């Protein structure tokens, strides 16, 4: 425990309470189905952002970088000891317009007492660890912190606060800051515990734990970000952590506020490997099939074992399937310059493990170089990847496949089901195909309108793949108790998917459906919305945020490489501004 609890903790508690009404409220969607374009009104003022906290990952990365800065020789040992403390902090939930689809942890702004208490413990323990020996203290504050000359103690502590504080607060450290943050140390001479308390105070500063943005001096209701605020926006968006020394230097000199200096930093940041991880989070969370069950949960049951026919899913297969989707997106973003359409229509396998590669009947991909092509003509595009076809049972779930496409890829709203709607997945029949069972269940009454027109057809188009993602020409029907095959059913994939309202064109299979989706403006507009949410940590307003949305949508419409599309957000006016108008 720290030796003292200072009044700043009460101030932090007050800030927590004040923010709860702003950042703890559940998000609600704005607008309806995805428009095909966004009308940019340059006079429109975006909604004021509430005070956002760092995500769990961003907070952990930030503290870790500060430890590496303060004690590079002991950082690994210190951070290893802090692992249990980080683990006690609340995990962020996926938040979005729908609780199951395309939610991002960056949107979780709920604030709990555990966040405050957890950060207090982390700060205290890190402070003690950074000062646990004379060598560590000297690395943190310089030789002046450990020598016998007390005359230099005040200057030594102040210098440490300025150097460490610039990074912790992500802004210049003022004389007032120095006076405040040296408070726990009292009067000179200072010992290691005094330095530890000062570090703990800095690690719990609101400027560390939140994105505090005031804009440049003399600004109005819309304010251009100052250099340090802009540096933080760039680093946390693309790296999930605080600026590095080069970015701090650009902020200090003011070069970041010039067009040339800003463009140079955008390009440098984009080329850093840390950007791969952040963009992997974007794609992984957007395209996560949260309804996919563990694929080995039913291994050993007669029905499931008969269905798998000698293929035994392992405990990691689900994660391998989901990772393949993220790897596909990252490949077209960083390795092989590709467009959003390339991602939607790709016939390449990114399976890195034998369990998934064997389902695709392709060699294992090494993770670099040219991925193998699918050899099965039926497997075309994103929607035929195993992550979106598998269920963890012996039966497909065409309803859930259709809902995923509508909500995650097209951003269409689907009215909630009636209160008496069945929540359980359709069961296997001994005489009917899964499509026939679903059509019987949803073809009448209150459910029919949504299911027959906007949900089921999108799922039926891939019914020539079984619930492990394997190609099939007919559906085997089993005795549910013994697993014996009792019959077969014809697989019917012909649908009218109505990707756009009123479109009555027929899709005979997944390839046709993929072509219709890729040719529609809706998935491109939907991705612009998803990327906006990921970038700004809030839901979009289709009127007030139209300019930022249009910047991304225009890059997609022009067929620019995904790398250019994802960088375009940093070049938008919205990314470099702060609004103070509700």
C-alpha positions as CSV (number, residue, x, y, z in Angstrom):
1,X,0.0,0.0,0.0
2,X,1.1,3.6,-0.5
3,X,1.9,5.4,2.7
4,X,-0.6,8.2,2.1
5,X,-4.0,8.6,0.4
6,X,-3.9,12.2,-1.0
7,X,-6.9,14.5,-1.6
8,X,-6.3,14.1,-5.4
9,X,-8.0,10.7,-5.0
10,X,-11.2,12.5,-3.9
11,X,-10.9,14.8,-6.9
12,X,-10.5,11.7,-9.2
13,X,-13.6,10.2,-7.5
14,X,-15.5,13.4,-8.2
15,X,-14.4,13.3,-11.9
16,X,-15.5,9.7,-12.0
17,X,-19.0,10.5,-10.8
18,X,-19.3,13.5,-13.1
19,X,-18.3,11.4,-16.1
20,X,-20.7,8.5,-15.4
21,X,-23.7,10.3,-16.7
22,X,-21.8,11.1,-19.9
23,X,-19.7,8.0,-20.6
24,X,-21.5,5.3,-18.7
25,X,-24.8,5.6,-20.6
26,X,-25.7,2.8,-23.1
27,X,-25.2,3.8,-26.8
28,X,-28.2,3.8,-29.0
29,X,-28.3,3.7,-32.8
30,X,-29.0,6.7,-34.9
31,X,-30.5,6.5,-38.4
32,X,-32.0,3.4,-40.1
33,X,-30.6,1.2,-42.8
34,X,-27.4,2.3,-44.4
35,X,-27.7,5.1,-46.9
36,X,-25.8,4.6,-50.1
37,X,-24.0,7.9,-49.8
38,X,-23.5,10.6,-47.2
39,X,-24.2,14.3,-47.9
40,X,-21.4,16.3,-46.4
41,X,-22.4,19.7,-45.0
42,X,-19.3,21.6,-44.1
43,X,-21.3,23.8,-41.8
44,X,-22.6,20.9,-39.7
45,X,-20.9,20.6,-36.3
46,X,-20.3,17.1,-35.0
47,X,-21.7,16.3,-31.6
48,X,-19.5,17.0,-28.7
49,X,-17.6,14.0,-27.5
50,X,-17.9,13.0,-23.9
51,X,-14.7,12.5,-21.9
52,X,-13.5,9.1,-23.1
53,X,-11.5,6.8,-21.0
54,X,-8.7,4.6,-22.4
55,X,-9.8,1.1,-23.2
56,X,-8.4,-1.8,-21.0
57,X,-5.9,-2.6,-23.7
58,X,-4.9,1.1,-24.3
59,X,-4.4,1.6,-20.5
60,X,-2.3,-1.5,-20.1
61,X,-0.2,-0.6,-23.2
62,X,0.2,3.0,-21.9
63,X,1.5,2.0,-18.4
64,X,3.7,-0.6,-20.0
65,X,5.3,2.0,-22.3
66,X,5.8,4.3,-19.3
67,X,7.6,1.6,-17.4
68,X,9.9,0.9,-20.4
69,X,10.7,4.6,-20.6
70,X,11.4,4.9,-16.9
71,X,13.3,1.7,-16.3
72,X,14.3,0.0,-19.6
73,X,16.7,-2.5,-17.9
74,X,14.0,-3.8,-15.4
75,X,10.9,-3.3,-17.4
76,X,10.2,-6.9,-18.2
77,X,10.5,-7.9,-14.5
78,X,8.3,-5.0,-13.3
79,X,5.6,-5.6,-15.9
80,X,5.6,-9.4,-15.1
81,X,4.9,-8.6,-11.5
82,X,2.1,-6.2,-12.5
83,X,0.3,-8.8,-14.7
84,X,-2.1,-9.9,-11.9
85,X,-3.0,-6.3,-11.2
86,X,-3.9,-5.6,-14.8
87,X,-6.0,-8.7,-14.8
88,X,-8.1,-7.4,-12.0
89,X,-9.3,-4.4,-14.2
90,X,-12.7,-4.9,-15.8
91,X,-12.6,-6.2,-19.4
92,X,-14.2,-4.0,-22.0
93,X,-17.5,-5.2,-23.6
94,X,-18.2,-5.1,-27.2
95,X,-20.6,-2.2,-27.7
96,X,-22.6,-1.2,-30.8
97,X,-26.2,-0.8,-32.1
98,X,-26.7,-4.6,-31.8
99,X,-25.5,-6.7,-28.8
100,X,-24.3,-9.6,-31.0
101,X,-22.9,-8.0,-34.2
102,X,-20.1,-5.6,-35.1
103,X,-19.5,-4.3,-31.6
104,X,-16.2,-2.6,-30.6
105,X,-14.5,-2.6,-27.2
106,X,-13.5,1.0,-27.9
107,X,-17.1,2.0,-27.6
108,X,-17.4,0.6,-24.0
109,X,-17.3,3.8,-21.9
110,X,-18.9,2.3,-18.8
111,X,-17.0,3.4,-15.7
112,X,-16.9,1.2,-12.6
113,X,-15.4,1.6,-9.2
114,X,-13.1,-1.3,-10.2
115,X,-11.5,0.9,-12.8
116,X,-10.6,3.5,-10.1
117,X,-9.5,1.0,-7.5
118,X,-7.6,-1.0,-10.0
119,X,-5.7,1.9,-11.4
120,X,-4.9,3.0,-7.9
121,X,-3.3,-0.4,-7.1
122,X,-1.4,-0.5,-10.4
123,X,0.0,3.0,-9.8
124,X,1.1,2.2,-6.3
125,X,2.8,-1.0,-7.2
126,X,4.5,0.4,-10.3
127,X,5.7,3.3,-8.3
128,X,7.2,1.0,-5.7
129,X,8.7,-1.3,-8.3
130,X,10.4,1.6,-10.2
131,X,12.1,2.7,-7.0
132,X,12.8,-0.7,-5.4
133,X,16.5,-0.4,-5.7
134,X,19.1,2.4,-6.0
135,X,19.8,1.4,-9.6
136,X,16.1,1.5,-10.6
137,X,15.7,4.9,-8.8
138,X,18.7,6.2,-10.6
139,X,17.3,5.0,-13.9
140,X,14.0,6.7,-13.2
141,X,15.2,10.0,-11.9
142,X,19.0,10.2,-12.4
143,X,22.0,9.8,-10.2
144,X,20.9,12.9,-8.2
145,X,18.1,10.8,-6.6
146,X,20.6,8.4,-5.0
147,X,23.6,10.5,-4.1
148,X,24.3,12.1,-0.8
149,X,23.9,15.7,-1.9
150,X,20.5,16.8,-0.6
151,X,21.0,20.2,-2.1
152,X,20.0,18.9,-5.5
153,X,16.9,16.9,-4.3
154,X,14.3,19.5,-5.3
155,X,15.7,20.0,-8.8
156,X,16.1,16.2,-9.2
157,X,12.4,15.5,-8.3
158,X,11.2,18.4,-10.5
159,X,13.2,17.2,-13.5
160,X,11.7,13.6,-13.0
161,X,8.2,15.0,-12.9
162,X,8.8,17.0,-16.1
163,X,10.3,14.1,-18.1
164,X,8.1,11.3,-16.9
165,X,5.1,13.6,-16.7
166,X,5.2,14.7,-20.3
167,X,4.6,11.1,-21.3
168,X,2.2,10.2,-18.6
169,X,0.0,13.3,-19.1
170,X,0.7,13.4,-22.9
171,X,1.1,17.2,-22.8
172,X,3.7,19.7,-21.7
173,X,4.2,19.8,-17.9
174,X,3.6,23.3,-16.5
175,X,5.1,24.8,-13.3
176,X,1.7,24.3,-11.7
177,X,1.8,20.6,-12.6
178,X,5.2,20.3,-11.0
179,X,4.0,21.9,-7.8
180,X,0.9,19.7,-7.7
181,X,2.5,16.4,-8.5
182,X,5.4,16.8,-6.1
183,X,2.9,17.2,-3.3
184,X,3.1,13.6,-2.0
185,X,6.8,13.9,-1.5
186,X,6.6,16.8,1.0
187,X,9.9,18.6,1.7
188,X,13.4,17.5,0.8
189,X,15.3,15.3,1.4
190,X,13.4,12.7,-0.6
191,X,13.7,8.9,-0.3
192,X,12.6,6.2,-2.7
193,X,9.1,6.1,-1.2
194,X,8.6,9.7,-2.0
195,X,9.5,9.2,-5.6
196,X,7.2,6.1,-5.6
197,X,4.2,8.2,-4.4
198,X,4.8,10.9,-7.1
199,X,4.9,8.2,-9.8
200,X,1.7,6.7,-8.4
201,X,0.0,10.1,-8.5
202,X,1.1,10.6,-12.1
203,X,-0.1,7.1,-13.1
204,X,-3.6,8.0,-11.8
205,X,-3.8,11.4,-13.4
206,X,-7.1,12.0,-15.3
207,X,-4.9,13.1,-18.3
208,X,-3.4,9.6,-18.3
209,X,-6.7,7.7,-17.9
210,X,-8.8,9.8,-20.2
211,X,-8.5,11.5,-23.6
212,X,-8.6,15.1,-22.3
213,X,-8.8,17.5,-25.3
214,X,-9.2,21.3,-25.1
215,X,-8.1,22.3,-28.6
216,X,-5.8,25.1,-29.6
217,X,-5.9,28.4,-27.7
218,X,-8.5,30.8,-28.9
219,X,-10.7,28.2,-30.4
220,X,-14.5,28.3,-30.6
221,X,-17.2,25.7,-30.6
222,X,-15.1,23.6,-32.9
223,X,-11.4,23.5,-32.1
224,X,-8.5,22.2,-34.0
225,X,-6.6,19.9,-31.7
226,X,-3.3,21.1,-30.4
227,X,-0.1,19.2,-31.3
228,X,0.0,16.9,-28.3
229,X,-3.7,16.1,-28.5
230,X,-3.3,15.3,-32.2
231,X,-0.3,13.1,-31.4
232,X,-2.4,11.1,-29.0
233,X,-5.2,10.7,-31.5
234,X,-2.8,9.3,-34.0
235,X,-1.0,7.0,-31.6
236,X,-4.0,5.6,-29.8
237,X,-6.0,5.1,-33.1
238,X,-3.2,3.3,-34.9
239,X,-1.0,1.9,-32.1
240,X,-3.4,1.6,-29.1
241,X,-0.8,3.3,-26.9
242,X,0.9,6.7,-26.2
243,X,3.0,8.6,-28.7
244,X,6.7,7.5,-29.1
245,X,9.6,9.9,-28.9
246,X,9.5,10.9,-32.5
247,X,5.8,11.8,-32.2
248,X,6.4,13.7,-29.0
249,X,9.3,15.6,-30.7
250,X,7.0,16.5,-33.6
251,X,4.4,17.8,-31.1
252,X,7.0,19.8,-29.1
253,X,8.4,21.5,-32.2
254,X,5.0,22.2,-33.7
255,X,5.9,20.3,-36.9
256,X,2.9,18.1,-36.4
257,X,0.6,21.0,-37.0
258,X,2.1,21.6,-40.4
259,X,0.7,19.7,-43.4
260,X,4.1,18.3,-44.3
261,X,4.9,17.3,-40.8
262,X,1.5,15.7,-40.2
263,X,1.6,13.7,-43.4
264,X,5.1,12.4,-42.6
265,X,3.9,11.2,-39.2
266,X,0.8,9.5,-40.6
267,X,3.0,7.6,-43.1
268,X,5.5,6.7,-40.4
269,X,2.9,5.6,-37.9
270,X,1.1,3.5,-40.6
271,X,4.3,1.6,-41.5
272,X,4.9,0.6,-37.8
273,X,4.1,-3.0,-37.0
274,X,1.9,-1.9,-34.1
275,X,-0.6,-0.6,-36.7
276,X,-1.2,-4.2,-37.8
277,X,-2.4,-5.1,-34.4
278,X,-4.8,-2.2,-34.1
279,X,-6.3,-2.8,-37.6
280,X,-6.5,-6.5,-36.7
281,X,-8.7,-5.5,-33.8
282,X,-10.9,-3.5,-36.2
283,X,-11.4,-6.4,-38.5
284,X,-11.6,-9.0,-35.8
285,X,-14.3,-7.3,-33.9
286,X,-16.3,-6.1,-36.9
287,X,-16.3,-9.6,-38.5
288,X,-16.5,-11.7,-35.3
289,X,-19.2,-14.4,-35.5
290,X,-20.2,-14.2,-31.9
291,X,-22.9,-16.8,-32.3
292,X,-20.3,-19.5,-33.3
293,X,-20.1,-22.1,-30.6
294,X,-17.1,-24.0,-29.5
295,X,-16.6,-26.6,-32.3
296,X,-15.6,-29.5,-30.0
297,X,-18.4,-29.1,-27.5
298,X,-20.4,-32.0,-29.0
299,X,-17.5,-34.4,-29.8
300,X,-18.4,-37.8,-28.5
301,X,-22.1,-37.6,-29.0
302,X,-23.5,-40.1,-31.6
303,X,-25.2,-37.4,-33.8
304,X,-22.3,-35.1,-34.0
305,X,-19.7,-37.8,-34.5
306,X,-21.8,-39.3,-37.3
307,X,-22.0,-35.8,-38.9
308,X,-18.3,-35.1,-38.7
309,X,-17.6,-38.4,-40.4
310,X,-14.1,-39.0,-39.0
311,X,-13.1,-35.3,-38.7
312,X,-12.6,-34.4,-35.0
313,X,-12.7,-30.6,-34.3
314,X,-10.2,-29.6,-31.6
315,X,-10.6,-27.0,-28.9
316,X,-8.8,-24.3,-31.0
317,X,-10.7,-24.7,-34.3
318,X,-13.1,-21.9,-33.5
319,X,-10.3,-19.4,-32.9
320,X,-8.5,-20.6,-36.0
321,X,-11.6,-20.0,-38.1
322,X,-12.1,-16.5,-36.7
323,X,-8.4,-15.6,-37.0
324,X,-8.5,-16.6,-40.7
325,X,-11.0,-13.9,-41.4
326,X,-8.8,-11.3,-39.7
327,X,-5.7,-12.6,-41.5
328,X,-7.6,-12.2,-44.9
329,X,-8.4,-8.5,-44.1
330,X,-4.9,-7.8,-42.9
331,X,-3.4,-9.5,-46.0
332,X,-5.3,-7.2,-48.4
333,X,-4.4,-4.2,-46.2
334,X,-0.7,-4.7,-45.6
335,X,0.8,-7.5,-47.7
336,X,-1.0,-7.6,-51.0
337,X,-2.5,-4.2,-51.8
338,X,-6.1,-4.9,-52.3
339,X,-9.5,-3.2,-52.2
340,X,-12.5,-3.7,-50.0
341,X,-14.1,-5.6,-52.9
342,X,-11.1,-7.9,-53.0
343,X,-11.7,-8.8,-49.4
344,X,-15.4,-9.5,-50.1
345,X,-14.7,-11.7,-53.2
346,X,-11.4,-13.3,-52.3
347,X,-10.9,-17.0,-53.2
348,X,-7.7,-17.4,-51.2
349,X,-7.3,-19.4,-48.1
350,X,-5.6,-17.9,-45.0
351,X,-5.8,-21.0,-42.9
352,X,-2.5,-21.3,-40.9
353,X,-3.4,-24.6,-39.3
354,X,-4.1,-28.1,-40.6
355,X,-7.5,-28.4,-38.9
356,X,-8.9,-25.6,-41.0
357,X,-6.8,-26.1,-44.1
358,X,-8.2,-29.7,-44.3
359,X,-11.7,-28.4,-44.4
360,X,-10.8,-26.2,-47.3
361,X,-8.7,-28.9,-49.0
362,X,-5.7,-26.6,-49.4
363,X,-2.2,-26.5,-48.0
364,X,-1.5,-24.7,-44.8
365,X,-0.6,-21.0,-45.3
366,X,2.7,-19.9,-43.7
367,X,1.4,-16.5,-42.9
368,X,3.6,-14.8,-45.5
369,X,3.8,-15.0,-49.2
370,X,1.1,-15.9,-51.6
371,X,-1.8,-17.7,-49.9
372,X,-3.2,-20.8,-51.7
373,X,-6.3,-20.6,-53.9
374,X,-9.5,-22.4,-53.0
375,X,-9.9,-25.4,-55.3
376,X,-13.6,-25.8,-54.7
377,X,-15.6,-23.6,-57.2
378,X,-18.4,-23.2,-54.7
379,X,-16.1,-21.4,-52.2
380,X,-16.2,-17.8,-53.4
381,X,-15.7,-14.8,-51.2
382,X,-15.9,-13.8,-47.5
383,X,-19.3,-15.4,-46.9
384,X,-18.0,-18.9,-47.7
385,X,-15.3,-18.9,-45.0
386,X,-15.8,-21.4,-42.3
387,X,-16.2,-18.8,-39.6
388,X,-19.5,-17.8,-41.1
389,X,-20.7,-21.2,-42.0
390,X,-19.9,-23.3,-38.9
391,X,-22.2,-23.6,-35.9
392,X,-20.7,-26.2,-33.4
393,X,-23.6,-28.5,-34.0
394,X,-24.6,-30.9,-36.8
395,X,-27.0,-28.4,-38.2
396,X,-26.6,-25.1,-40.1
397,X,-28.2,-21.9,-38.9
398,X,-29.3,-20.0,-42.0
399,X,-31.3,-17.5,-39.9
400,X,-28.2,-16.4,-38.0
401,X,-26.1,-16.3,-41.2
402,X,-28.7,-14.0,-42.7
403,X,-28.9,-11.7,-39.7
404,X,-25.1,-11.4,-39.6
405,X,-25.0,-10.3,-43.2
406,X,-27.8,-7.8,-42.7
407,X,-26.4,-6.3,-39.6
408,X,-22.6,-6.5,-39.8
409,X,-22.0,-6.2,-43.5
410,X,-25.0,-4.1,-44.7
411,X,-25.8,-2.2,-41.5
412,X,-29.5,-2.9,-42.0
413,X,-31.9,-2.7,-39.1
414,X,-34.0,-5.7,-38.4
415,X,-37.1,-5.2,-36.3
416,X,-37.0,-7.1,-33.0
417,X,-38.8,-10.5,-33.0
418,X,-42.2,-10.7,-31.4
419,X,-42.2,-11.6,-27.7
420,X,-43.4,-15.2,-28.3
421,X,-40.8,-15.9,-31.0
422,X,-38.8,-19.1,-30.5
423,X,-35.2,-18.4,-29.4
424,X,-33.9,-21.9,-30.0
425,X,-32.2,-22.8,-33.3
426,X,-34.2,-25.1,-35.7
427,X,-33.7,-28.8,-35.0
428,X,-32.5,-31.4,-37.5
429,X,-35.3,-33.3,-39.2
430,X,-35.3,-36.9,-40.4
431,X,-37.2,-36.0,-43.6
432,X,-36.7,-32.3,-44.4
433,X,-33.6,-30.2,-45.2
434,X,-32.7,-27.4,-42.8
435,X,-34.0,-24.9,-45.4
436,X,-37.4,-26.6,-45.4
437,X,-37.5,-26.7,-41.6
438,X,-36.8,-23.0,-41.4
439,X,-39.3,-22.1,-44.1
440,X,-42.0,-24.0,-42.2
441,X,-41.1,-22.4,-38.9
442,X,-40.9,-18.8,-40.2
443,X,-43.2,-18.8,-43.3
444,X,-46.4,-17.9,-41.5
445,X,-47.7,-15.3,-39.0
446,X,-45.8,-12.3,-37.6
447,X,-42.4,-13.8,-38.4
448,X,-42.9,-14.2,-42.1
449,X,-42.4,-10.7,-43.2
450,X,-38.8,-10.3,-41.9
451,X,-37.7,-13.9,-42.4
452,X,-39.0,-14.5,-45.9
453,X,-37.9,-11.2,-47.3
454,X,-34.8,-9.9,-45.5
455,X,-33.2,-12.7,-43.4
456,X,-33.6,-16.2,-44.6
457,X,-32.6,-15.8,-48.3
458,X,-29.2,-14.5,-47.3
459,X,-28.6,-17.6,-45.2
460,X,-30.1,-20.1,-47.6
461,X,-27.6,-19.1,-50.3
462,X,-24.8,-20.9,-48.5
463,X,-26.7,-24.0,-47.6
464,X,-24.5,-26.1,-49.9
465,X,-21.9,-25.8,-47.0
466,X,-22.4,-27.9,-43.9
467,X,-22.0,-26.7,-40.3
468,X,-18.3,-27.3,-40.4
469,X,-17.9,-25.2,-43.5
470,X,-17.5,-28.2,-45.8
471,X,-18.9,-28.2,-49.3
472,X,-21.9,-30.6,-49.7
473,X,-24.1,-31.5,-52.7
474,X,-26.9,-32.9,-50.5
475,X,-27.8,-32.9,-46.8
476,X,-27.5,-36.1,-44.8
477,X,-30.4,-36.5,-42.3
478,X,-29.6,-38.5,-39.1
479,X,-31.4,-40.3,-36.4
480,X,-30.9,-37.9,-33.4
481,X,-30.3,-40.7,-30.9
482,X,-28.1,-43.1,-32.8
483,X,-26.5,-40.9,-35.4
484,X,-27.5,-43.3,-38.2
485,X,-28.1,-41.7,-41.6
486,X,-31.9,-42.2,-42.3
487,X,-32.3,-40.1,-45.4
488,X,-30.8,-37.3,-47.6
489,X,-32.3,-34.0,-48.7
490,X,-31.7,-31.8,-51.7
491,X,-29.7,-28.7,-51.0
492,X,-31.4,-25.6,-52.5
493,X,-29.4,-22.4,-52.6
494,X,-31.5,-20.3,-55.1
495,X,-32.8,-17.1,-53.5
496,X,-33.9,-13.6,-54.0
497,X,-31.6,-11.9,-51.5
498,X,-32.8,-8.3,-51.9
499,X,-29.4,-6.9,-50.9
500,X,-31.1,-3.6,-51.8
501,X,-34.8,-3.0,-51.2
502,X,-36.9,-3.8,-54.2
503,X,-34.2,-5.7,-56.0
504,X,-35.8,-8.9,-57.2
505,X,-32.7,-10.5,-58.9
506,X,-32.1,-14.1,-58.3
507,X,-28.9,-15.5,-56.7
508,X,-28.4,-19.2,-57.5
509,X,-25.6,-19.6,-54.9
510,X,-23.1,-18.0,-52.7
511,X,-21.0,-16.7,-55.7
512,X,-24.1,-14.9,-57.0
513,X,-24.9,-13.5,-53.6
514,X,-21.3,-12.3,-53.2
515,X,-21.4,-10.6,-56.6
516,X,-24.7,-8.8,-55.7
517,X,-23.2,-7.6,-52.3
518,X,-19.9,-6.5,-53.9
519,X,-21.8,-4.5,-56.6
520,X,-24.0,-2.7,-54.1
521,X,-23.0,0.5,-52.5
522,X,-24.4,-0.7,-49.1
523,X,-21.4,-2.7,-47.7
524,X,-19.1,0.2,-48.6
525,X,-21.3,2.7,-46.7
526,X,-21.6,0.2,-43.9
527,X,-17.9,-0.2,-43.5
528,X,-17.5,3.6,-43.4
529,X,-19.9,3.6,-40.5
530,X,-18.1,0.7,-38.7
531,X,-14.7,2.4,-39.1
532,X,-16.1,5.7,-37.8
533,X,-17.3,3.9,-34.7
534,X,-13.9,2.2,-34.2
535,X,-12.1,5.5,-34.7
536,X,-14.1,7.9,-32.6
537,X,-15.4,5.5,-30.0
538,X,-19.1,6.5,-30.5
539,X,-21.9,5.9,-32.9
540,X,-22.2,8.1,-35.9
541,X,-24.8,10.8,-36.6
542,X,-25.7,10.4,-40.2
543,X,-26.2,14.2,-40.6
544,X,-23.6,15.8,-38.4
545,X,-20.8,13.3,-39.1
546,X,-21.6,12.9,-42.8
547,X,-18.3,14.6,-43.9
548,X,-16.1,12.1,-42.0
549,X,-18.2,9.2,-43.3
550,X,-18.0,10.5,-46.8
551,X,-14.2,10.7,-46.7
552,X,-14.0,7.0,-46.1
553,X,-16.9,6.1,-48.4
554,X,-15.3,8.1,-51.3
555,X,-12.0,6.3,-50.9
556,X,-13.9,3.0,-51.0
557,X,-16.0,4.0,-54.0
558,X,-12.8,5.0,-55.9
559,X,-11.5,1.5,-55.4
560,X,-8.5,2.7,-53.4
561,X,-6.4,0.1,-51.6
562,X,-7.5,-0.7,-48.1
563,X,-4.3,0.9,-46.8
564,X,-5.4,4.2,-48.3
565,X,-8.9,3.8,-47.1
566,X,-7.8,3.2,-43.5
567,X,-5.4,6.1,-43.5
568,X,-8.0,8.4,-45.0
569,X,-9.7,8.8,-41.6
570,X,-6.5,10.4,-40.2
571,X,-6.6,13.0,-43.0
572,X,-10.2,13.9,-42.4
573,X,-11.1,17.2,-40.8
574,X,-13.1,15.4,-38.1
575,X,-10.1,13.5,-36.9
576,X,-8.1,16.7,-36.3
577,X,-10.9,18.7,-34.6
578,X,-12.7,18.8,-31.3
579,X,-16.3,19.9,-31.0
580,X,-17.8,21.5,-27.9
581,X,-21.4,21.8,-29.1
582,X,-24.1,19.3,-28.2
